[in-house]
Amino acid sequence: MGRYEHMVLRTALRLLGRMDDAQDAAQETFLRMHKYLGRFDESRDLGPWLYRVVVNASRDVARRRTPALVLPLGEVREAEHAATRVGPEEIEDAVSRGEQRRLVQAALDTLPEKERAAVVLRDIEGLPTSETARILGSSEGTVRSQVSTARLKIKRFVDGRQERAR
């Protein structure tokens, strides 16, 4: 569990966009892992199987959740923490990174579930297309199409936000 907890929470957070939901999905992932570990083929790598469990647990949490206001508290805390130990340039960098993460998460939140899962696993988590396809239960061509479509939507979202900011 210790080896994979960061990956599980990070992936769930990117899929769900809210820390409380991501924590619920991570907990559910490890409960399922414990419950079904006997069914796991030990000759295979655990990573792809675990990603599949995270994706499914995240989908289940998303179906159960109620809409709520999402506050970027993590980025605020990160910037506050940075302010206590670094200079003005580093603070500005930390705030900029926080803004970029919020923008990416906001763009991910606009994507349909399947496109979001494909782009998170392939582009953000860095999994190969073949592994992403196996985890999502689709073909490599479908994953490439979903990622391509998602990238275009993310670009439009970011461009639209930048236009409004001017």
HELIX and SHEET records of a PDB file:
HELIX    1   1 GLU A    5  LEU A   16  1                                  12    
HELIX    2   2 MET A   19  TYR A   36  1                                  18    
HELIX    3   3 LEU A   37  ARG A   39  5                                   3    
HELIX    4   4 LEU A   46  ARG A   64  1                                  19    
HELIX    5   5 LEU A   73  ALA A   83  1                                  11    
HELIX    6   6 PRO A   88  THR A  110  1                                  23    
HELIX    7   7 GLU A  113  VAL A  119  1                                   7    
HELIX    8   8 VAL A  120  ILE A  124  3                                   5    
HELIX    9   9 THR A  129  LEU A  136  1                                   8    
HELIX   10  10 GLU A  140  ALA A  165  1                                  26    
END                                                                             
